[in-house]
Amino acid sequence: MRHGKKVNHLGRKTAHRSAMLANMACSLIEHKRINTTVAKAKALKQFIEPLITKSKAENNVSAEKGTHNRRIVFKNLRDKYAVSELFSTVSEKVADRPGGYTRIIKLGNRLGDNADMAMIELVDFNEIYNAGKAKKKKTTRRSRTAKKSDTTAVAAEEKNEVAVETPKAETAEVKTPEAKAPKAEKPTEEAPKKEKESPEETKTDDSKE
């Protein structure tokens, strides 16, 4: 029984398996996509992605780190041309990608032995699939927390702006009595009535005389 054993030996001894994966990795780096069985493609994905991570420029800042990573990759690939291609062309293309450098696409079954076939390719070299997509900026969890703090700061500023704008509403309410000013004109209309009554009073005074 193979309980807990996650490595697929692919029906080969260790030396045969490592040599096969090295040859497949070199072919993938050279041609950017290859056709193989699904089991071999999954094993190749686990084999080559750590090597691509070591080839990225951010992991080779100093000469010592660059030399050390090149030696580790060469120990696995065993081909100096594939190593130079990986550390030049491939590393530049994959610079902004945080992981997941390869893609497995199933192609159906093989005619001879009905094996599950698949194509494994480097994601960034598929120009047709990535034609209409814009590149995303690299994000980390720290930047997400910073974005949350920015949003909270913006929300606090909006609340302050609302608090500042509320006195303007009060001033608008104070101006409302001015709109009621026409009602104050009524006494002016009553004043002429009193003037009309005054001649009658004068008439009554003359009659008494």
WONORZI-V789510 format. One record per pair of residues at least 24 apart in sequence whose C-alpha atoms are under 10 Angstrom apart, sorted by the first residue. I is the first residue (numbers start at 1). GAP is how many residues later the second one is. Records with the same first field share a line. If there is no record, write none. Layout:
# WONORZI-V789510
I=GAP + GAP
This chain:
# WONORZI-V789510
7=36 + 39
8=31 + 32 + 34 + 35
9=30 + 31 + 34
10=29 + 30 + 33
17=26
18=29 + 58 + 59
19=57 + 58 + 59
20=24
21=24 + 26 + 27 + 55 + 56
22=25 + 26 + 52 + 53 + 54 + 55 + 56 + 57
23=53 + 54 + 55 + 56 + 59
24=24 + 53
25=24 + 26 + 51 + 52 + 57
26=51 + 52 + 53 + 54 + 55 + 56 + 57 + 59 + 60
27=55
28=54 + 74 + 92 + 93 + 94
29=52 + 53 + 54 + 56 + 57 + 60 + 61 + 92 + 93
30=51 + 52 + 55 + 56 + 60
31=90 + 91 + 94
32=58 + 70 + 88 + 89 + 90 + 91 + 92 + 93 + 94
33=69 + 70 + 71 + 86 + 87 + 88 + 89 + 90 + 92 + 93
34=70 + 84 + 85 + 86 + 87 + 88
35=69 + 70 + 71 + 72 + 82 + 83 + 84 + 85 + 86
36=70 + 71 + 79 + 80 + 81 + 82 + 83 + 84
37=69 + 70 + 71 + 72 + 73 + 78 + 79 + 80 + 81 + 82 + 83
38=66 + 67 + 68 + 69 + 70 + 71 + 77 + 78 + 79 + 80 + 81 + 82
39=76 + 77 + 78 + 79
40=77 + 78 + 80
41=61 + 62 + 63 + 64 + 65 + 76 + 77 + 78 + 79 + 80
42=61 + 62 + 76 + 78
44=58 + 76
45=55 + 56 + 57 + 58 + 59 + 75 + 76
46=56
47=29
48=25 + 28 + 29 + 53 + 54
49=50 + 51 + 52 + 53 + 73
50=49 + 51
51=25 + 26 + 32 + 35 + 36
52=34 + 35 + 38 + 39 + 42 + 43 + 47 + 48 + 49 + 50
53=38 + 41 + 42 + 44 + 45 + 46 + 47 + 48
54=32 + 33 + 37
55=28 + 29 + 30 + 31 + 32 + 33 + 35 + 36 + 37 + 39 + 40
56=30 + 31 + 32 + 34 + 35 + 36 + 37 + 38 + 39 + 40 + 41
57=30 + 31 + 34 + 35 + 37 + 38
58=33 + 37
60=27
90=32 + 34 + 35
93=29 + 30 + 31 + 32
94=28 + 29 + 30 + 31
95=29 + 43
96=39 + 40 + 41 + 42 + 43
97=26 + 27 + 38 + 39 + 40 + 41
98=40 + 41 + 42
101=24
